Amino acid sequence: MPRMKPMLNAIKGRTENHQKCLKLLLERGTDVNATSMSTGMTYLHYAIAQEFWPGYATTVKMLLEANADPSIVDNAGHTPLAMLIKGQSPGQVRPLGQEEREALTVLLNRNPIHQINVRNPHSRENLLHMAVRRQDAYTLEAVLGRCTYSEVRGRLVSERTPQGHTPLLLIMNICHFTTSKAAGVALRMLEVLLEHGADADDADTRRGDTALHFIIGVHRSFEALELLLRHKANALKRNTRHVCPCALLRDKAHDYPYDPWYARAIMRLCELDEASTPGPGSGQVAAILKAPRRASPEMTPPQSPTRSS
């Protein structure tokens, strides 16, 4: 790709002098949307793919101001925005750095809203799934904040991967609540999704487990429990084994009678049940929690965080 080489050298140089060369090339009318025959990548893709340096966001901004098209998809199925959020290193779990965040802001402002709702053709994950895999609450909030249309936002928070995971259920499957740092990130991502319309009762397609099933059966996070209950999560919704979250809680408390977490969770659910408006279904939670235990299958622990291809 000889015609692309001068621009690529300027982008890959990653110094102030290379950036000056880039500016000159752009001023002379270089085709800013030229694509590589082998990869389908544009200059904007290549700028996103570079290692991060102090001028990273400036390079992206320069290309966009020269009318680089952020909607062009490369041979791997990625727009520059998707490439930035997905990241370059499989298995690497980290939030975007400051320069990357600035580039994210510029890209989001330049992308038409309907083009934010894109999926990777291979993994079938959208931008929210990718942000969750990065365990990056900032990116999650930035993408959702750009979606001013509730219809687009609703699609983003409800779309499922081939494994049946909405972004919210992906948190339950790959994140951990075992350390204060990990729990803080997971809780913030959960809060962002719920505040932007995610359904607290989303159930995975394989076993029918909701986020409440995961919190009670696997993660044991009281903060996550409170957050889900505040967003009207249904403690009576049954999975494919006909076990509802409150029945799972009852059985766990029976199996681990000296664990204060289960006693505290039971007390909280009973308080909410007593405070609920009288009517059909009222009192059911307390009745189930006080009933004899039943044998219930164990929950599957979350997977180690991995990156999709």
Wavefront OBJ file of the C-alpha trace (Angstrom):
o trace
v 0.000 0.000 0.000
v 2.548 2.581 -1.175
v 0.156 5.532 -1.199
v -0.768 4.962 2.429
v 2.823 4.707 3.625
v 3.611 8.415 4.249
v 0.471 8.864 6.348
v 1.009 5.584 8.156
v 4.587 6.546 9.007
v 3.315 9.823 10.434
v 0.657 8.025 12.512
v 2.913 5.216 13.712
v 5.796 7.549 14.581
v 4.026 8.740 17.735
v 6.070 11.899 18.269
v 5.285 15.616 17.987
v 7.365 15.833 14.804
v 5.431 12.980 13.231
v 2.239 14.765 14.185
v 3.433 17.898 12.370
v 4.068 15.757 9.286
v 0.566 14.337 9.609
v -0.871 17.848 9.708
v 1.001 18.807 6.528
v -0.147 15.673 4.708
v -3.756 16.320 5.681
v -3.508 19.955 4.560
v -2.284 18.793 1.151
v -5.459 16.822 0.562
v -4.445 13.244 1.334
v -7.384 10.836 1.019
v -8.090 10.452 4.716
v -10.424 7.490 4.143
v -8.044 5.337 2.098
v -8.187 1.705 3.201
v -5.618 -1.062 3.302
v -6.334 -3.802 0.774
v -5.143 -6.481 3.207
v -6.895 -5.338 6.411
v -9.590 -2.913 5.310
v -8.291 -0.516 7.971
v -8.350 3.247 7.479
v -5.897 5.742 8.947
v -8.350 6.174 11.803
v -8.218 2.451 12.544
v -4.412 2.562 12.525
v -4.385 5.578 14.850
v -6.628 3.713 17.301
v -4.427 0.612 17.069
v -1.256 2.448 18.173
v 0.300 2.143 21.591
v -0.792 4.960 23.816
v 1.264 8.131 24.014
v 0.561 11.765 24.994
v -0.566 12.671 21.458
v -2.849 9.660 20.959
v -6.155 11.541 21.251
v -4.823 14.508 19.262
v -3.996 12.253 16.305
v -7.521 10.810 16.356
v -8.997 14.308 16.554
v -6.850 15.548 13.645
v -8.066 12.738 11.416
v -11.702 13.304 12.332
v -11.401 17.054 11.738
v -10.053 16.183 8.292
v -13.336 14.285 7.696
v -12.159 10.759 8.449
v -15.229 8.516 8.362
v -15.697 6.777 11.745
v -18.309 4.390 10.354
v -15.988 2.443 8.016
v -15.693 -1.208 9.018
v -12.408 -3.091 8.569
v -12.065 -6.725 7.470
v -12.398 -7.893 11.071
v -15.777 -6.151 11.341
v -14.633 -3.285 13.562
v -15.354 0.398 13.319
v -12.629 2.572 14.936
v -14.944 3.082 17.925
v -15.455 -0.650 18.404
v -11.705 -1.236 17.996
v -10.960 1.289 20.753
v -13.445 -0.213 23.209
v -12.605 -3.826 22.419
v -8.876 -3.215 22.838
v -5.911 -4.740 21.094
v -4.719 -7.408 23.525
v -6.936 -10.470 24.079
v -7.147 -11.323 27.762
v -6.198 -7.814 28.885
v -8.731 -6.419 31.330
v -8.294 -2.744 32.091
v -10.308 0.457 31.705
v -9.367 3.032 29.099
v -6.579 5.442 30.037
v -6.942 9.227 29.923
v -5.761 9.629 26.302
v -8.052 6.788 25.220
v -10.971 8.376 27.036
v -10.411 11.624 25.177
v -10.326 9.706 21.903
v -13.513 7.904 22.949
v -15.288 11.215 23.551
v -14.296 12.545 20.127
v -15.340 9.329 18.374
v -18.694 9.177 20.155
v -19.436 12.778 19.203
v -18.595 12.057 15.560
v -20.520 8.786 15.247
v -24.207 9.033 14.301
v -26.280 7.554 17.105
v -27.544 4.645 15.009
v -23.933 3.629 14.276
v -23.183 3.287 17.981
v -25.566 0.343 18.029
v -23.200 -1.977 16.140
v -22.199 -5.571 16.798
v -18.967 -7.397 16.208
v -19.773 -9.831 13.369
v -17.713 -12.590 14.980
v -18.543 -12.406 18.699
v -21.953 -10.715 18.161
v -21.195 -8.426 21.085
v -22.152 -4.766 21.089
v -20.187 -1.845 22.555
v -21.647 -2.394 26.025
v -20.564 -6.030 26.104
v -17.075 -4.917 25.066
v -16.972 -2.276 27.823
v -18.069 -4.859 30.407
v -15.291 -7.190 29.257
v -12.866 -4.324 29.827
v -14.528 -3.852 33.238
v -14.758 -0.187 32.349
v -17.665 1.667 33.928
v -16.533 4.986 32.427
v -16.799 3.680 28.865
v -20.128 2.013 29.632
v -21.534 5.316 30.887
v -20.032 7.319 28.016
v -21.617 5.093 25.358
v -25.019 5.101 27.047
v -24.812 8.833 27.648
v -24.391 9.375 23.907
v -27.614 7.453 23.207
v -30.156 10.229 23.457
v -32.845 8.075 21.871
v -34.420 5.637 24.320
v -35.035 3.126 21.525
v -31.315 2.840 20.719
v -30.401 2.741 24.405
v -33.002 0.042 25.005
v -31.567 -2.127 22.242
v -28.028 -1.742 23.562
v -28.861 -2.803 27.128
v -31.059 -5.716 26.046
v -29.057 -7.278 23.190
v -27.716 -10.751 23.884
v -24.560 -12.566 22.902
v -24.842 -16.053 21.343
v -24.400 -17.351 24.901
v -27.554 -15.490 25.937
v -25.881 -12.705 27.926
v -27.165 -9.158 28.032
v -24.508 -6.689 29.245
v -25.981 -6.983 32.759
v -25.821 -10.787 32.723
v -22.284 -10.631 31.349
v -21.293 -8.771 34.535
v -22.760 -11.610 36.571
v -20.871 -14.197 34.521
v -17.376 -12.729 34.266
v -16.954 -10.211 37.101
v -15.964 -10.925 40.672
v -17.003 -9.323 43.942
v -14.229 -10.906 46.035
v -12.085 -7.773 46.546
v -13.162 -4.210 47.254
v -11.612 -2.982 43.973
v -13.230 -5.664 41.791
v -16.554 -5.263 43.585
v -16.447 -1.487 43.177
v -16.017 -1.774 39.407
v -18.706 -4.445 39.040
v -21.161 -2.486 41.194
v -20.622 0.710 39.243
v -21.166 -1.064 35.915
v -24.302 -2.690 37.299
v -25.568 0.673 38.526
v -24.904 2.378 35.172
v -26.810 -0.297 33.251
v -29.778 -0.253 35.619
v -29.943 3.549 35.579
v -30.073 3.447 31.773
v -32.938 1.011 31.552
v -31.440 -2.480 31.843
v -33.964 -5.027 33.106
v -33.016 -6.234 36.587
v -34.897 -9.468 35.817
v -33.024 -10.393 32.636
v -32.587 -14.176 32.704
v -29.898 -16.150 30.942
v -31.205 -18.383 28.197
v -29.478 -21.549 29.396
v -30.654 -21.873 33.006
v -33.006 -18.948 33.402
v -30.958 -17.413 36.222
v -31.427 -13.702 36.899
v -28.930 -11.329 38.472
v -30.538 -12.037 41.866
v -29.838 -15.758 41.440
v -26.190 -14.946 40.742
v -25.811 -12.527 43.641
v -27.358 -14.961 46.123
v -25.901 -18.167 44.708
v -22.419 -16.997 43.694
v -21.309 -13.458 44.510
v -22.874 -12.750 47.908
v -22.632 -8.976 47.558
v -25.078 -7.137 49.805
v -24.495 -3.876 47.905
v -25.430 -5.575 44.625
v -28.464 -7.143 46.284
v -29.647 -3.719 47.492
v -29.027 -2.195 44.073
v -31.067 -4.854 42.288
v -33.904 -4.664 44.813
v -33.963 -0.879 44.466
v -34.534 -1.403 40.757
v -37.454 -3.757 41.418
v -35.702 -7.087 40.829
v -38.219 -9.892 41.319
v -37.229 -12.289 44.114
v -40.023 -14.654 43.006
v -38.915 -15.122 39.379
v -38.126 -18.792 38.810
v -35.326 -20.194 36.700
v -35.608 -23.305 34.511
v -35.215 -25.483 37.624
v -38.234 -23.725 39.167
v -36.086 -22.088 41.866
v -36.720 -18.441 42.637
v -34.054 -16.215 44.268
v -35.745 -16.195 47.660
v -35.969 -20.012 47.686
v -32.294 -20.173 46.741
v -31.521 -17.796 49.605
v -33.509 -19.917 52.042
v -31.637 -23.072 51.007
v -28.243 -21.385 51.170
v -29.013 -20.090 54.664
v -29.916 -23.627 55.706
v -26.676 -25.008 54.245
v -24.526 -22.288 55.827
v -26.284 -21.424 59.114
v -23.276 -19.568 60.549
v -22.774 -17.286 57.574
v -24.193 -13.856 58.533
v -24.552 -12.778 54.897
v -27.550 -15.037 54.288
v -29.241 -14.014 57.548
v -28.809 -10.364 56.660
v -30.171 -10.891 53.132
v -33.200 -12.783 54.491
v -33.915 -9.960 56.928
v -33.745 -7.410 54.109
v -36.092 -9.335 51.821
v -38.566 -9.859 54.657
v -38.487 -6.121 55.432
v -39.283 -5.281 51.818
v -42.024 -7.896 51.704
v -43.680 -6.501 54.820
v -43.461 -2.953 53.457
v -44.932 -3.886 50.073
v -48.449 -2.856 49.092
v -51.026 -5.493 50.091
v -52.360 -7.430 47.156
v -51.766 -10.527 45.014
v -48.306 -11.895 45.730
v -47.715 -9.932 48.914
v -46.287 -12.059 51.709
v -45.019 -14.740 49.319
v -41.349 -13.878 49.794
v -41.540 -14.161 53.578
v -43.537 -17.383 53.298
v -40.929 -18.994 51.034
v -38.037 -17.823 53.203
v -39.657 -19.386 56.294
v -40.623 -22.652 54.577
v -38.517 -25.868 54.913
v -35.560 -26.040 52.553
v -35.669 -27.955 49.301
v -32.769 -29.482 47.430
v -31.574 -27.025 44.803
v -28.676 -27.355 42.350
v -25.598 -25.262 42.975
v -24.971 -22.155 40.918
v -22.105 -22.185 38.435
v -19.250 -19.855 39.524
v -18.426 -16.982 37.152
v -15.794 -17.519 34.487
v -12.435 -15.822 34.618
v -12.625 -12.520 32.694
v -11.747 -13.186 29.053
v -11.806 -11.100 25.918
v -13.779 -12.042 22.861
v -12.127 -12.366 19.508
l 1 2 3 4 5 6 7 8 9 10 11 12 13 14 15 16 17 18 19 20 21 22 23 24 25 26 27 28 29 30 31 32 33 34 35 36 37 38 39 40 41 42 43 44 45 46 47 48 49 50 51 52 53 54 55 56 57 58 59 60 61 62 63 64 65 66 67 68 69 70 71 72 73 74 75 76 77 78 79 80 81 82 83 84 85 86 87 88 89 90 91 92 93 94 95 96 97 98 99 100 101 102 103 104 105 106 107 108 109 110 111 112 113 114 115 116 117 118 119 120 121 122 123 124 125 126 127 128 129 130 131 132 133 134 135 136 137 138 139 140 141 142 143 144 145 146 147 148 149 150 151 152 153 154 155 156 157 158 159 160 161 162 163 164 165 166 167 168 169 170 171 172 173 174 175 176 177 178 179 180 181 182 183 184 185 186 187 188 189 190 191 192 193 194 195 196 197 198 199 200 201 202 203 204 205 206 207 208 209 210 211 212 213 214 215 216 217 218 219 220 221 222 223 224 225 226 227 228 229 230 231 232 233 234 235 236 237 238 239 240 241 242 243 244 245 246 247 248 249 250 251 252 253 254 255 256 257 258 259 260 261 262 263 264 265 266 267 268 269 270 271 272 273 274 275 276 277 278 279 280 281 282 283 284 285 286 287 288 289 290 291 292 293 294 295 296 297 298 299 300 301 302 303 304 305 306 307 308 309
